[in-house]
Amino acid sequence: MSSVSASGHLSASGRKKTPHFALKLFGSAAILIVAVLFVLKYVFRYYLHYSQAGFNDFAAPNYWPMRGWLLMHITAGMVALLTGPWQFWTDFRARYVRLHRWTGRVFLSSVAVGALCAYRMAAGTTFGWGFGFGLGVLASAWLTTAAMAYYAILRRRIQIHKEWMVRTYVVTFAFVTFRVLTEYGPTSHLRPYDDLMVTATWASWVLPLLATEVILQLRRMRSPGLSN
């Protein structure tokens, strides 16, 4: 029988690898690596070139007057991107229960800060009302999924909490997906650029979240116990 020590560690007798352990571990590692590369390329540059000229080079001159909000937004998003994958590593959750809880709190708090800053940026953007509206809805989806995950864990609905955490991270990953759509592959060549920006703002989270929802619901239908 498994047991949990006072320090929050799962005893050796309780450590069981879940099905497809290697695949899940590889997936989590891949997501974390992509998140780190994204942070190094697209986040740190705002800290390293903190000037109006630097912002102009990054095609973000309209955010210079709101640079405080932008920096809080990208910092919170960075923390959420880097702490999120750890929430889905089953072995990590089992071995380090307390650490899992604290990283979960950091993740959800970062989402809340990032979303609130996004509202301010959406209201003040000069990229047009279409982009601003899309950014505001994205922030709402980010905040709502995080709130549902938090409410589920307060109610001790563990499986529901896990599913909403997955949805929250999918929306969080829109940071990365947006850049992929606008700077890499065939979509990056679509014009006019303003239309591309608006489309990418929606496609970066709506399509991944749709795919995620299909997968989650298929799991429920195949495993009746997951519906409890």
Secondary structure as GFF3:
##gff-version 3
##sequence-region A 1 228
A	DSSP	three_ten_helix	12	14	.	.	.	ID=ss1
A	DSSP	alpha_helix	21	38	.	.	.	ID=ss2
A	DSSP	pi_helix	39	43	.	.	.	ID=ss3
A	DSSP	alpha_helix	44	48	.	.	.	ID=ss4
A	DSSP	alpha_helix	52	57	.	.	.	ID=ss5
A	DSSP	three_ten_helix	61	66	.	.	.	ID=ss6
A	DSSP	alpha_helix	67	83	.	.	.	ID=ss7
A	DSSP	three_ten_helix	84	88	.	.	.	ID=ss8
A	DSSP	alpha_helix	90	95	.	.	.	ID=ss9
A	DSSP	alpha_helix	97	124	.	.	.	ID=ss10
A	DSSP	alpha_helix	129	154	.	.	.	ID=ss11
A	DSSP	alpha_helix	158	172	.	.	.	ID=ss12
A	DSSP	alpha_helix	174	183	.	.	.	ID=ss13
A	DSSP	three_ten_helix	186	189	.	.	.	ID=ss14
A	DSSP	alpha_helix	193	222	.	.	.	ID=ss15
A	DSSP	three_ten_helix	224	227	.	.	.	ID=ss16
###
